[in-house]
Amino acid sequence: MLFLILSILCSVIVGVIFKISRKYSANPSQIISFNYIAAITLCYFTFTPDLNALDHNAPLEIYTSVGILLPILFLFLALSIKYMGIAKTDAAQRLSLFIPILAAWLLFNEGFNTYKVIGVLIGFAALLFILKKPSNQTENKWIYPAAVLLGFGVIDILFKKIALYTAVPYTTSLFFVFLIAFTVSILIVLYKLFIAKENFVLKSIPFGILVGIFNFGNILFYLKAHKAFAENPSTVFAGMNMGVIILGTLIGAFFFKEKLSKINVLGLVLALVAVIFIVLSQLK
């Protein structure tokens, strides 16, 4: 249970760091690049990836797809936190679980039981309620959390495909994906520095390193939690999603004074209910 709690904390802290970095005018794209430097370093020394294993018909096209999507998705994550807050962004990220569930049904002909159908329907209702902005705020940037939801859903599907290639250890695949993501993030930073004429912000370095540490911690503790609950993975699945939604909401409301309407709160409650139904569907 400790590993699960640590994974939840790391996941939410990433959003908190992005939120705080705005007050110091740190650059999100530069933060993302330094995040990957920290993540790659930690991954290398923690997992000792076997780079020779990449010769065994590794799914390089999937690695590349994930490596390109990750830094772009991080930018949308930062924008979503900026315009919509931590609570809604975390909820959108966790509701992305419905994308691979729908893909399993539509693409892989996986059966849907009653619990799963109810969970998906409640999840879509929750999403609509969560993304509805309070009426006293005129600017609605719902497209950012929507992109977070869609992006994390697609990445989840791709990571599941990577896991099927057992000839390559999963941690080695993760290391290689981080390398590609870092390369893409550097290209984005160079474009913004030399073409868009953005300034390099020195404060982005410590924020990026912190994001990388907690981003990696999220993955590390999540894997350890799955090993600890090997006989009951649904416990990790439910605990992670519900924990992040609840903690993200509390931190957003109490520490950053994010305004949530009654409709938003209803949406968050429905999100928790949807996750519970999805977990029940896996147990049947």
MOJO-V567061 format. One record per helix or strand of 2 or more residues. SS is the DSSP state (alpha for helix, beta for strand). FROM is the first residue (numbers start at 1). LEN is the number of residues. If there is no record, write none. Layout:
ss:SS from:FROM len:LEN
ss:SS from:FROM len:LEN
This chain:
ss:alpha from:2 len:22
ss:alpha from:28 len:20
ss:alpha from:51 len:5
ss:alpha from:60 len:25
ss:alpha from:86 len:10
ss:alpha from:97 len:10
ss:alpha from:114 len:17
ss:alpha from:142 len:23
ss:alpha from:170 len:25
ss:alpha from:204 len:25
ss:alpha from:233 len:22
ss:alpha from:262 len:22
